[in-house]
């Protein structure tokens, strides 16, 4: 399969994975386990430093949703560039989960702390730091299954 097609399938898998992650997040929020997502935290940080002056609450929410979707699409496209082999559904879900956790590790240990969104996970004392790991593993598993299905088309 050519590079452009793989990337497109990966990006579409990223959209689907993001929708699955959003459903998981809404369920966890209803249970009181999650309060803000990373995109919401980034928007809050941008607001703190004055980068979003004049934006309405609706526009800030749209920015957070757009960032969430863009991150999922971008991650899905990048995963597709890393994933060349094809496996059965269990393999693709497992590889996708591993890639999702890798994406979590990169973001939560580098650019998010550098932007001042939060401290690195190894300095946090709360089990809430594990929820984003779960999020990213679920996103990755959904991505892997969707990507596998799209590649068969």
VOGU-3710 file (C-alpha; in Angstrom, 3 decimals, decimal comma):
1> xxxxxxxxxx> 0,000/0,000/0,000  1,415/3,399/-0,895  2,408/5,958/1,719  -0,411/8,431/1,010  -3,079/5,735/1,293  -1,592/4,376/4,528  -1,471/7,879/5,975  -5,072/8,557/4,976  -6,236/5,288/6,544  -4,253/6,121/9,671
11> xxxxxxxxxx> -5,806/9,580/9,905  -9,314/8,115/9,487  -8,489/5,563/12,170  -7,416/8,529/14,308  -10,833/10,138/13,863  -12,530/6,917/14,964  -10,127/6,411/17,844  -10,776/9,976/18,986  -14,526/9,350/18,972  -14,042/6,189/21,054
21> xxxxxxxxxx> -11,768/8,096/23,442  -14,339/10,895/23,717  -17,041/8,386/24,674  -14,719/6,862/27,286  -13,889/10,319/28,668  -17,570/11,255/28,932  -18,262/8,013/30,806  -15,345/8,629/33,186  -16,475/12,236/33,700  -19,983/11,070/34,645
31> xxxxxxxxxx> -18,366/8,755/37,198  -16,402/11,716/38,589  -13,016/10,268/37,651  -12,025/12,830/35,012  -12,404/16,562/35,122  -10,389/18,130/32,301  -8,765/16,676/29,232  -5,277/17,534/27,998  -6,674/19,755/25,202  -8,789/21,597/27,771
41> xxxxxxxxxx> -5,687/21,989/29,953  -3,720/23,381/26,995  -6,489/25,892/26,251  -6,572/26,857/29,951  -2,791/27,386/29,881  -3,073/29,525/26,738  -5,743/31,530/28,518  -3,460/31,962/31,566  -0,693/33,470/29,456  -3,105/35,782/27,654
51> xxxxxxxxxx> -2,979/34,103/24,266  -6,756/33,753/24,001  -7,928/37,220/25,002  -11,228/38,132/23,436  -12,309/34,560/22,708  -15,730/33,570/23,957  -16,204/30,445/26,089  -17,801/28,783/23,049  -14,758/29,581/20,900  -12,433/28,245/23,614
61> xxxxxxxxxx> -14,450/25,026/23,774  -14,333/24,740/19,970  -10,564/25,222/20,130  -10,224/22,423/22,693  -12,402/20,073/20,620  -10,482/20,946/17,450  -7,156/20,353/19,204  -8,425/17,004/20,508  -9,477/15,899/17,024  -6,314/17,228/15,371
71> xxxxxxxxxx> -4,153/15,373/17,887  -6,056/12,146/17,186  -5,832/12,560/13,407  -2,151/13,450/13,578  -1,370/10,561/15,899  -3,305/8,157/13,695  -1,421/9,289/10,598  1,916/8,951/12,431  0,981/5,498/13,706  0,215/4,429/10,132
81> xxxxxxxxxx> 3,713/5,454/9,102  5,105/3,284/11,895  2,791/0,315/11,277  3,735/-1,474/8,071  2,817/-5,071/8,847  -0,672/-6,431/9,092  -1,830/-8,718/11,853  -5,028/-10,215/13,141  -7,451/-8,101/15,185  -5,827/-8,955/18,545
91> xxxxxxxxxx> -2,392/-8,037/17,229  -3,578/-4,751/15,744  -5,404/-3,798/18,966  -2,285/-4,618/21,006  0,095/-2,759/18,676  -2,311/0,180/18,558  -2,483/0,250/22,361  1,310/0,220/22,564  1,520/3,098/20,074  -1,124/4,992/22,037
101> xxxxxxxxxx> 0,830/4,591/25,277  3,974/5,685/23,424  2,151/8,845/22,304  1,084/9,446/25,897  4,656/9,081/27,114  6,001/11,501/24,545  3,383/14,171/25,186  3,021/13,893/28,929  6,760/13,747/29,591  7,899/16,413/27,141
111> xxxxxxxxxx> 5,826/19,074/25,429  2,931/19,288/27,924  5,268/19,951/30,897  7,384/22,291/28,753  4,271/24,346/27,992  3,438/24,451/31,694  0,215/22,500/31,264  1,152/20,081/34,057  4,152/18,501/35,702  5,751/15,322/34,292
121> xxxxxxxxxx> 3,955/12,123/35,340  6,837/10,844/37,480  6,476/13,890/39,788  2,740/13,492/40,332  1,428/11,843/43,489  -2,069/10,968/42,333  -3,440/7,899/40,586  -5,221/10,304/38,190  -2,010/10,301/36,164  -2,907/6,747/35,111
131> xxxxxxxxxx> -6,199/7,749/33,481  -4,499/9,376/30,461  -2,490/6,166/30,010  -5,781/4,258/29,851  -7,189/6,883/27,463  -4,273/6,537/25,096  -4,293/2,721/25,262  -8,011/2,678/24,391  -7,464/5,235/21,615  -4,635/3,117/20,222
141> xxxxxxxxxx> -6,613/-0,131/20,354  -9,540/1,489/18,555  -7,122/2,995/16,042  -5,490/-0,396/15,427  -8,800/-2,131/14,762  -10,077/0,663/12,513  -6,795/0,911/10,637  -6,826/-2,846/10,063  -10,382/-2,663/8,700  -9,607/0,297/6,450
151> xxx> -6,513/-1,395/5,024  -8,632/-4,346/3,931  -10,890/-2,130/1,823
//
